[in-house]
Amino acid sequence: MTDPSQLTLVVLQLGFLLLLWAFIFAIVYALRSDLFGQRVRKLSNAAPVAAAASAPAPVPAPAPSAFPSSPVSPARGTPVVASASPGGDGPTRLVITSGTKQGAEFPLGRDEITIGRSSDSAIIIRDDYTSTHHARLMLWNGQWMIQDLDSTNGTFLDGSRVTVPVPVPVGATVKVGATTFELRR
């Protein structure tokens, strides 16, 4: 018959081995979600998709401290967001000037533009220095603003790290990961 101390040692070794494998699987899962983003579930029924597509998507309001001088709508208590005038001197397109998508152009409308590795980003940039949800470009009172979304490597506007939403002038260089882009007329 085996000694009880040997049996205890074998049980402890097996427990440690199981714990080690659980740790390895947790690391692999975290790396997969960081590299490829969240899994998107496909709906099997088309009716909920049509209902979801017809309903307007909720728009998150920026933090009040980020824009202290913004006007507030008295009816709703939310910041008033104005769109750029179509015939104005504001930018009309985003042009990628360096990186894997160099030369690509994206028209600027009224919607915010999210940038990152995730498949749900408006501009998908797949490089080692871009986070899953890296930055957001949004229209605020007729001015395009860039906001870093707590990315690992940061977002830079003309060489300065962006820590709060800041206006992006026409022709200014914005760097996200290894990609740079400009807003142009």
Buried (B, 14 or more C-beta within 10 A) or exposed (E): EEEEEEEEEEEEEEEEEEEEEEEEEEEEEEEEEEEEBEEEEEEEEEEEEEEEEEEEEEEEEBEEEBBEEBEEEEEEEEBEBEEBEEEEEBBBEBBBBEBEBEEBEBEBEEEBBBBBBBEEBBBBBEBEBBBBBBBBBBBBBEBBBBBBBEBEBBBBBEEEEBEEBBEBEEEBBBBBBBBBBBBBE
